[in-house]
Amino acid sequence: MRTVRHKGFIMADFLTAAALLGLIIVLLAVATGTFSRFNEYQWARQRCLAAATAELDSITATGSPVGAQDLERVWPQVTVSVDRSPAGGPWAGLELIRVTTSTGRVKVHLVRYIQPQRAIAKGGQN
């Protein structure tokens, strides 16, 4: 008996190749969605951090926070709250500023000790 060899693909080869190609496409789609969510999170975090830093810098330099209209114009959809209190312990005599910024999924807290307002008004002299 003589064996006849067929040239070309058989059905099993075709099904294996189609399954591997489908698996690769599904994995790429999942990875793309994951990277997209991660980028959105990082972008929201960066906006919150920038708004909080600007708020602290403004309070440190001028004694007053950035205006609500300016915050909304520069960082839309970022909520900013400021809490001022006298510092205690080794930082007695300073003022504690807490700034919290948030978007839907991200919340950032920054804290800074500064000279009280009366010292800033007198030109930094105690």
N, C-alpha and C positions, 0 to 999 in steps of 0.2 A: 504494500500500500504506500501510496505516496501522499505526503501531507501538503496541503495547499495553504499557502500563507496569503492572507489578505493584507493589502497595504491600506493605510489610513487609520482613522480612529474607530474604536468600537464604542458602543453605547456607554459602557462603564467609564471609559476615559472622559467622554463628554459630560456625563453627570458629575463626575468628580471635579472637573474644571469649573463647571457652573456653580457647584456648591462652594468651592473655595473663593470664587469671584464674589458670590453673594455674601459670604462671611466677611470678606475684606470691605465690601461696601457698607455693611451694617456697622462694623467696627469704626470706620471713618466717620460715619454719621454720629455715632455715640461720642466719639472723641471731639468732634466739632461742637456739639451741644455743650459738652463739659467745659471746653475752652471758652465758649461764649459766656456761660454763666460766671466763670472765674473772672473774665475780663470785666463784666458788668459789676461784679463785687469790688474789684480793685479800683475801678473808675469811681464808684460811689465812695469808697474809703478815701481816695485821694481828694475828692471834693470836700468831704467832711473835715479832713485834716487841714486843708488849705483855709477853709472858712474859720476853723478854730484858731489856727495860728494867726490869721489876720486880725481876729477879734482880740486875742491876747496882746498882739503887737500894738494895736490901736489904744487899748486901755493902758498899756505900759508907757507909750509915748505921749498920749494926750490926756489920759485920765478918763476918757469916755469911749464907749463902744462904737463900732461902725454902725451907721444908720440902718434901720430895717429895710428901707428901700434899696440901698446900695447892696446889702447882702442878697436880697431877692434878685436884683439885676445881675450880679456877678455869679452867684451860686443858687440858681433856681432849684426848688424842691429840697433845699437843705434847711432844717430847722435848727436855730441857734438859741441856747439859753445860757445866761451868765449868772453866777452866784458869787457874791463878794462877802467876805467875812474877815474879822481880825484873826491873825495867826496866833498860835499859842506855842508854848514850850520854847525851844531854842530859837524860834522865829518870831518871838514876841516883838511887837513894834512894827511888824510888816503886815501887809494886807494879803490875804489868800484869795486868789481869783480862780474860780473853776468854770471852765467853758465846756459845755456839752453840745455837740452837733450830731444830727442824725438825719438819715434818709429812711426809706422804708425798711431796709434790711441791715443797715450799718449804723453803729453808734460809736462816737469818738469822744473821749474825755481828756482834756488837757488842763494842767494846773500850773500856776505860776505864783510866786511870792513877789510883791512889789512894794515900793515905798508907799505909805498912805498918801491920800490926795492932798492933805494939807502940806506935806513935805514937798510934793511936786509943785504945788502952787507957789511955794516960797523959793523956787529955783533949786530944789534938791537939798536945802540946808535943814538940819534937824534942830 
